[in-house]
Amino acid sequence: MRNYPDSYSYERAIRLGVSVSGIKHAKKRIEATYKKTLNHPKEDPEKNLRFSKKLKN
């Protein structure tokens, strides 16, 4: 997971020659889960507000 942090479980399964459910169980066993953030790290809230106002008009 260190070499390919953004890869999907099915991609890891193919690369390692195991099932997707095996990847899921292994990740749970080592507690290697993460949640994606809802906001982009480079997001500009002020810019988004201006854009939203333009859409409403």
PLY file of the C-alpha trace (Angstrom):
ply
format ascii 1.0
element vertex 57
property float x
property float y
property float z
element edge 56
property int vertex1
property int vertex2
end_header
0.00 0.00 0.00
2.95 2.32 0.46
4.03 1.97 -3.16
0.52 2.42 -4.59
-1.50 4.42 -2.04
-4.16 5.48 -4.55
-4.79 2.10 -6.12
-8.19 0.45 -5.83
-8.70 -2.85 -4.03
-9.33 -4.69 -7.29
-6.02 -3.36 -8.67
-4.18 -4.58 -5.58
-5.90 -7.95 -5.87
-4.76 -8.37 -9.47
-1.22 -7.26 -8.67
-0.96 -9.65 -5.70
-2.92 -12.52 -7.26
-5.60 -12.66 -4.57
-9.32 -11.93 -4.37
-10.78 -8.49 -3.76
-12.47 -9.75 -0.61
-9.07 -10.99 0.58
-7.69 -7.48 0.16
-10.68 -6.07 2.05
-10.19 -8.47 4.98
-6.43 -7.86 5.10
-6.92 -4.09 5.14
-9.44 -4.43 7.95
-7.11 -6.73 9.90
-4.26 -4.22 9.78
-6.68 -1.31 10.26
-5.53 0.37 7.05
-8.64 2.32 6.17
-9.12 5.93 5.25
-11.99 8.12 4.30
-11.84 10.51 1.41
-12.42 14.14 2.25
-15.44 15.89 0.86
-13.47 19.01 0.01
-10.51 19.31 -2.27
-7.37 20.48 -0.41
-6.87 23.38 -2.85
-10.51 24.41 -2.74
-11.19 28.13 -2.41
-14.46 28.62 -0.48
-14.86 32.21 -1.64
-14.50 31.20 -5.29
-17.07 28.42 -4.82
-19.53 30.87 -3.27
-19.20 33.24 -6.24
-19.71 30.35 -8.64
-22.78 29.14 -6.74
-24.30 32.63 -6.88
-23.74 32.75 -10.65
-25.54 29.44 -11.05
-28.54 30.64 -9.08
-28.94 33.76 -11.26
0 1
1 2
2 3
3 4
4 5
5 6
6 7
7 8
8 9
9 10
10 11
11 12
12 13
13 14
14 15
15 16
16 17
17 18
18 19
19 20
20 21
21 22
22 23
23 24
24 25
25 26
26 27
27 28
28 29
29 30
30 31
31 32
32 33
33 34
34 35
35 36
36 37
37 38
38 39
39 40
40 41
41 42
42 43
43 44
44 45
45 46
46 47
47 48
48 49
49 50
50 51
51 52
52 53
53 54
54 55
55 56
